[in-house]
Amino acid sequence: MPRDKSPRQKVRVKTGKGRSVSSKLWLERQLNDPYVARAKREGYRSRAAYKLAEIDDKYHLLKKSARVVDLGAAPGGWSQVAAKRVGAEGKVVGIDLLEMDPVPSVEFAVLDFLDPSAPDKLKAMLGGEADIVLSDMAANATGHRKTDHLKIIALVEAAAEFAREVLKPGGAFLAKVIQGGTEGTLLAQLKRDYATVRHVKPAASRSDSAELYLLATGFRGA
């Protein structure tokens, strides 16, 4: 997916009454982010849609007729991309603890993927085993980098265990992580279960962000 290279004047935000410096910087970054502007213009619900699109452009995960699970789907940017790429022959099921406005061609349920019944419910909604499990989930941040890293790794480990329950052999798992150097157990788990495991960082992921994506392909079967 090509980048938007059109020039734009940088927007600066004043620190007004009731607005902290951190909120000023966040708002300024949003207003000057070309991917945020593109998402609004092209009808995507979040700039994160371009992260999945760029990863798929390179690794061709979202094939026509594929069955896809989107964990933590709200607000729906990844589900939008997945539904468009797998086509009418495919199936996309999104789940989240939060409600999500309907996305065309996406079936959605408010469901905790940690619930023991979740894998069977997902397979019933999909009509069989999944080809791909996606996770752009992030744990609630504490502001302490090491703690936040450990929390998201625990979340991804749980998502990977869920993927083992719903993926068919040859399937793929894509999940967001944060750089931090304590991924040994997670990587060992994925290398046991998949033929290939790699880190990817799409261009739409901000260069100053510590986020990466783990992509595991060639599921060996539970």
KADADA-V847889 format. One line per field, one symbol per residue. psi: psi as a letter, one per 30 degrees, with the letter a starting at -180 (. if undefined). burial: b if it has 9 or more other ideal C-beta (glycine too) atoms within 8 Angstrom, else e. Layout:
psi: ???
burial: ???
//
This chain:
psi: jlljgkkkkkkkkkjakfjleeeeeeeeeefgjfeeeeeeeggkflffefeeeeeeeefheilkglkkkjkhekfgeeeeeeeeefaffakkkkllfllkkkkkgkkkkjkjffkffeeeeeeeefgallekkkjglklkkffjeeeeeeeeeeeeeeeeeeeeffklkfllkkkklkkfghgeeeeeeefeflekklkkjlefkkfgkgklkkjklhkfk.
burial: eeeeeeeeeeeebeeeeebeeeebeebbeebbbbbbbbbeeeebebbbbbbbbbbbeeeebbbeebbbbbbbbbebbbbbbbbebbeeebbbbbbbeeebeebeebebbebebeeeebbebbbebbeebbbbbbbbbebeeeeeeeebbbbbbbbbbbbbebbbebbbeebbbbbbbbebeebeebbebbeebbeebeebebebbeeeeebbbbbbbbbeee
//
